[in-house]
Every structure is written in C-alpha cells, then in structure tokens.
Amino acid sequence: MSFKEEARLITNAAVQKYISVEDAIDIVEKTWTWFGNGEIIMPPKITTDMSSAGVNGWFNSMPNYIKPLDIAGIKVVGGYSDNKKLGMPFIKANVLLTDPHNGLLKALVCGDWISDMRTGAQPAIMAQRLAAKTDVVTIIGAGLQGYTSLLCMSKRLKMKKVYVCDLSEKARLDFISKFAGADFELVNCTDNEAACKDSDIIITVTTADADLVKASWVKEGCLVMTMGSFKEVEFDVVRQADVIAVDHIAQSLHRGNLKPLAELGEITEDSFDVEIGLLLAGKQTYVPDPKKRVYAQIVGMGCPDVAIAETARKRSEEDSTFNSFFDMQG
Ligand SMILES: NC(=O)c1ccc[n+]([C@@H]2O[C@H](COP(=O)([O-])OP(=O)(O)OC[C@H]3O[C@@H](n4cnc5c(N)ncnc54)[C@H](O)[C@@H]3O)[C@@H](O)[C@H]2O)c1
C-alpha cells in the first residue's frame, strides 16, 4: 500500500510572513477561549530535565488537539543555559503538526517566534481582563519574553510609564532601545521596590529562583503576574492576594512560582478564582476592582503555539510562492 505524506517545512521567517504580532495575540485569545469551552484536549505538559546527566537544559513536551481547527500537534520547547554564550536565545521551540485522523505529518514549524510571541500575548490578554489600572507597569526580567510581553501589551493596553528592572544593565538598556518612539515612558530601574510600589501591574519573567517582589511593595488594586519557570515573588504576595488567577489550574500546581506553595499544601485546585479560558468563554465573571490585589501565574500552554503554527500552515497553502516541502515516505 502506498500513500503520500508531503509535509511542509515552515521556517521562522515564513511564520512571520504569515502571522503578525496582532494575529498572534488574537489567536492566543481565541485558543484560550476554546480551552475554556472544552474544545481542546491537552494533557499537562511534561518536563525532561537533563541536568542530572550533565546536559545544561530541559525541555517540555506539550501535546494537544484543537477541535475548532481540527489539528493535532506538539510543541517541544526548552531552556538551554549555555545558549547565551553561543549568541542564541535561552528558549528554543519547535512545533510538529499532524493530521488528527491518520497521524500523517502536516508540517514541521519553527516555534521560536511563535513561542516568544504567544508568551508575550499572555500578560497582555490577562491584564486586559484583570487589571484595575494599566498606567504604570514594572517588568522584572528584561530578556526576550519580557520584550515580547511589553510589545504585546503595547498593542492592547494604554500605559504611561514602564519600569524596566533586570540584574543586567546591558539587558535593561537593550530592552529600552527596542521601544524607542513608544508612547509611554521607559525607566531604567535598579530598584525593584520603588518600581513595584508605584505600579498598577507587575510582571516577573526572569530565569531567577528568588523573591524579586515583596508583598509590602504591592499596592491595592495591583495585578502581579509571574511568568518565569521558578519562584519569583515572596509567598506572601500570593497569600495576601484577594484574587488568584491562572491560565491552567492543573499545570499551575506543579510549576513556577506556585509549585512550592502547592507542595506546602497552601495552594490546591480550589484556590483559584479565575482560569482565564473560563473567563474568556463567559463561564466565569470578574470585574476589575481598584481595591483588590490580584495575583496571576501564567505557566503557558502548548495549544496557542499549535494554533498559531496551524494558521501559518494554512496561510502557506494560499501562497503560490511557498515551496518548502518534504516527502516523509519518499
Ligand atoms: N510562562 C511562559 O509561558 C513562558 C514561556 C517561555 C519562557 N518562560 C520563562 O520565562 C523566563 C525568561 O525567559 P527569557 O527567554 O526571557 O530569558 P532571557 O535569558 O532572555 O531573559 C531573562 C532575564 O532575566 C534576568 N534575570 C535573571 N535573574 C534575575 C534577577 N534575580 N533579577 C532580575 N533579573 C534577572 C536576566 O538578566 C535576563 O535578562 C524563563 O524562566 C523562561 O523559562 C515562560
């Protein structure tokens, strides 16, 4: 028996030809809504930590099926600490798309831009729904995900001042230079406390495992969003929050800032007031309140990556100049 398995090889440049930043944000929002509506099958991601074998990295396997797009796929994304020395980003991602009905490979898609942009879209969408005010923002972690976060936030939110905090002076300056001409003020900041105390929104998106934000620095009405892979804020920031929000409840108990609190038994699956997909799908309600402190952990799901990759693949079908195919059975 013979059959054809002609897959597309979609490069990072091709992805950016077919998908704009605004498209990426819209697709993340739509995908979260589908997730809230129960239209996505997505087991929790699993991590392969290679450090005990002497490899300085880890990667997550993030499979899912998206019914409204009728596509199956897996995002494989890792953090590689030695990449910086080679001039490569810390995060590296790829997305594999398959036909859900027969398993044939449809495309191998470079996931770098997709992953970075979907990560940045997350706090933009969360803040639109959860923040009481968006005038003053602190970003702790002026790396790549910090950059895409502010880029996407600038497309969706009206901001006046952004404090840029990072251990590295170079990272802060490079970050600020990328927003030359922005219609908000950027402050090169070495004092997390002063920045946080003045902020309506605080985002941590670092590679640190540390208390970067103290509870006493978080004012009433502030939205704190943690996105890094480890602990980034004092336990009391979570304990003293009036509202706790996440992108995915099950994953949040095993990852990032909430992992140690879940291990202490202080955070359980009943602790969450908002799961963003349910809110977007209209199955929960939340009205931003200037008196409430909101804590949100965004660990990231694989379905937005698969949805963006599939949209790029479909758009490549409409492009008569696209010519990057490979025959898996040949
Ligand atoms: N939640 C998600 O969906 C998601 C997606 C991708 C990556 N991540 C995570 O986001 C984090 C950042 O990734 P990235 O690609 O931007 O990495 P990056 O290396 O480009 O940037 C990280 C920045 O954090 C800074 N930093 C480290 N320790 C610090 C500290 N103690 N105080 C202040 N700044 C500090 C570094 O100087 C660097 O500029 C990682 O933990 C990564 O695993 C999360």
Ligand as a Chemical Component Dictionary entry (heavy atoms), coordinates in Angstrom:
data_LIG
# 
_chem_comp.id                   LIG 
_chem_comp.type                 NON-POLYMER 
_chem_comp.pdbx_formal_charge   0 
_chem_comp.three_letter_code    LIG 
# 
loop_
_chem_comp_atom.comp_id 
_chem_comp_atom.atom_id 
_chem_comp_atom.alt_atom_id 
_chem_comp_atom.type_symbol 
_chem_comp_atom.charge 
_chem_comp_atom.model_Cartn_x 
_chem_comp_atom.model_Cartn_y 
_chem_comp_atom.model_Cartn_z 
_chem_comp_atom.pdbx_ordinal 
LIG N1  N1  N 0  5.262  31.352 31.195 1  
LIG C1  C1  C 0  5.555  31.119 29.936 2  
LIG O1  O1  O 0  4.671  30.904 29.100 3  
LIG C2  C2  C 0  6.998  31.121 29.489 4  
LIG C3  C3  C 0  7.329  30.939 28.151 5  
LIG C4  C4  C 0  8.679  30.983 27.776 6  
LIG C5  C5  C 0  9.652  31.193 28.747 7  
LIG N2  N2  N 1  9.281  31.340 30.064 8  
LIG C6  C6  C 0  10.258 31.594 31.122 9  
LIG O2  O2  O 0  10.497 32.999 31.155 10 
LIG C7  C7  C 0  11.763 33.227 31.755 11 
LIG C8  C8  C 0  12.551 34.227 30.920 12 
LIG O3  O3  O 0  12.850 33.688 29.653 13 
LIG P1  P1  P 0  13.613 34.561 28.550 14 
LIG O4  O4  O 0  13.535 33.809 27.280 15 
LIG O5  O5  O -1 13.124 35.957 28.586 16 
LIG O6  O6  O 0  15.109 34.502 29.119 17 
LIG P2  P2  P 0  16.247 35.598 28.905 18 
LIG O7  O7  O 0  17.522 34.911 29.293 19 
LIG O8  O8  O 0  16.150 36.215 27.567 20 
LIG O9  O9  O 0  15.917 36.735 29.988 21 
LIG C9  C9  C 0  15.918 36.514 31.355 22 
LIG C10 C10 C 0  16.312 37.815 32.030 23 
LIG O10 O10 O 0  16.149 37.656 33.444 24 
LIG C11 C11 C 0  17.197 38.398 34.046 25 
LIG N3  N3  N 0  17.365 37.959 35.437 26 
LIG C12 C12 C 0  17.850 36.783 35.884 27 
LIG N4  N4  N 0  17.858 36.792 37.235 28 
LIG C13 C13 C 0  17.363 37.990 37.632 29 
LIG C14 C14 C 0  17.088 38.574 38.894 30 
LIG N5  N5  N 0  17.380 37.945 40.039 31 
LIG N6  N6  N 0  16.569 39.828 38.940 32 
LIG C15 C15 C 0  16.302 40.495 37.781 33 
LIG N7  N7  N 0  16.527 39.981 36.558 34 
LIG C16 C16 C 0  17.038 38.732 36.477 35 
LIG C17 C17 C 0  18.410 38.124 33.179 36 
LIG O11 O11 O 0  19.419 39.084 33.381 37 
LIG C18 C18 C 0  17.787 38.189 31.787 38 
LIG O12 O12 O 0  17.871 39.485 31.221 39 
LIG C19 C19 C 0  12.420 31.861 31.907 40 
LIG O13 O13 O 0  12.232 31.391 33.231 41 
LIG C20 C20 C 0  11.643 31.003 30.935 42 
LIG O14 O14 O 0  11.702 29.631 31.251 43 
LIG C21 C21 C 0  7.988  31.320 30.434 44 
# 
loop_
_chem_comp_bond.comp_id 
_chem_comp_bond.atom_id_1 
_chem_comp_bond.atom_id_2 
_chem_comp_bond.value_order 
_chem_comp_bond.pdbx_ordinal 
LIG N1  C1  SING 1  
LIG C1  O1  DOUB 2  
LIG C1  C2  SING 3  
LIG C2  C3  SING 4  
LIG C2  C21 DOUB 5  
LIG C3  C4  DOUB 6  
LIG C4  C5  SING 7  
LIG C5  N2  DOUB 8  
LIG N2  C6  SING 9  
LIG N2  C21 SING 10 
LIG C6  O2  SING 11 
LIG C6  C20 SING 12 
LIG O2  C7  SING 13 
LIG C7  C8  SING 14 
LIG C7  C19 SING 15 
LIG C8  O3  SING 16 
LIG O3  P1  SING 17 
LIG P1  O4  DOUB 18 
LIG P1  O5  SING 19 
LIG P1  O6  SING 20 
LIG O6  P2  SING 21 
LIG P2  O7  DOUB 22 
LIG P2  O8  SING 23 
LIG P2  O9  SING 24 
LIG O9  C9  SING 25 
LIG C9  C10 SING 26 
LIG C10 O10 SING 27 
LIG C10 C18 SING 28 
LIG O10 C11 SING 29 
LIG C11 N3  SING 30 
LIG C11 C17 SING 31 
LIG N3  C12 SING 32 
LIG N3  C16 SING 33 
LIG C12 N4  DOUB 34 
LIG N4  C13 SING 35 
LIG C13 C14 SING 36 
LIG C13 C16 DOUB 37 
LIG C14 N5  SING 38 
LIG C14 N6  DOUB 39 
LIG N6  C15 SING 40 
LIG C15 N7  DOUB 41 
LIG N7  C16 SING 42 
LIG C17 O11 SING 43 
LIG C17 C18 SING 44 
LIG C18 O12 SING 45 
LIG C19 O13 SING 46 
LIG C19 C20 SING 47 
LIG C20 O14 SING 48 
# 
